[in-house]
Amino acid sequence: MSKIKGGCHCGAVTWAFSLPIKTVVKCHCNNCRKLQGSDYSSWVVVPQSQFEVLSGQDVVSLYKANETSSKSFCSTCGSAAYLVNGKHFPGNFVLPLGAVNNYANELVPQIQVYTTDKAAWVNLHEDEPVFS
């Protein structure tokens, strides 16, 4: 089975996953906006059994947001490597869509969440269902 690859900005941390994925989510929550420094974040949700870190585990730093969720990032360049969101996606890794090499056709946002937290100037995409 073909693997989809990605990683951090500098290339120190690389990972791969196989299809099918759980979902691609566009999140407007305040935590995602703050953690990513953007107006919203897009994430690929991948079952743990389909995800592997290929290189750079030794430079991965961990920020534990709470008891069930954490953000792993490259300590060299600072970009997000992957997340664990135990509240909403237990048993999955949550990968930044922008960190995927050459987005595959299967990796398009399928849902939008926390839209009540969105920045006032952000327009929702009508073709992506809202779950908030």
PETA-V911951 format. One record per residue. N is the residue number from 0. D_LAST is the distance of its C-alpha to the last C-alpha in Angstrom with 1 decimal. Layout:
[[N,D_LAST] [N,D_LAST]]
This chain:
[[0,34.3] [1,33.4] [2,31.2] [3,28.8] [4,29.7] [5,28.3] [6,28.6] [7,28.9] [8,30.4] [9,34.0] [10,34.1] [11,35.0] [12,32.0] [13,31.6] [14,29.6] [15,29.3] [16,27.2] [17,27.8] [18,25.9] [19,24.0] [20,20.9] [21,17.7] [22,15.4] [23,14.9] [24,11.6] [25,11.1] [26,9.5] [27,9.5] [28,9.6] [29,12.9] [30,14.4] [31,14.1] [32,15.4] [33,18.2] [34,19.1] [35,19.4] [36,20.8] [37,18.9] [38,16.5] [39,13.9] [40,14.7] [41,15.1] [42,15.7] [43,17.7] [44,17.1] [45,20.6] [46,22.1] [47,24.5] [48,27.4] [49,27.0] [50,26.8] [51,29.9] [52,30.9] [53,34.0] [54,35.3] [55,34.9] [56,33.7] [57,36.3] [58,34.7] [59,31.1] [60,30.0] [61,27.3] [62,25.0] [63,23.7] [64,20.6] [65,20.7] [66,22.2] [67,20.0] [68,18.8] [69,21.1] [70,21.7] [71,25.0] [72,26.7] [73,30.1] [74,32.5] [75,34.7] [76,32.4] [77,29.3] [78,26.7] [79,24.0] [80,25.3] [81,22.5] [82,19.9] [83,19.4] [84,16.0] [85,17.2] [86,14.2] [87,11.8] [88,14.7] [89,17.9] [90,21.0] [91,19.8] [92,20.6] [93,18.1] [94,20.2] [95,19.8] [96,20.0] [97,22.6] [98,24.8] [99,25.4] [100,28.9] [101,29.1] [102,25.6] [103,26.2] [104,25.3] [105,23.0] [106,20.9] [107,18.7] [108,14.9] [109,13.5] [110,9.7] [111,7.6] [112,4.8] [113,4.7] [114,6.1] [115,7.2] [116,9.3] [117,10.9] [118,14.6] [119,15.9] [120,18.0] [121,15.6] [122,15.2] [123,12.5] [124,14.2] [125,14.4] [126,15.5] [127,12.4] [128,9.8] [129,6.2] [130,3.8] [131,0.0]]
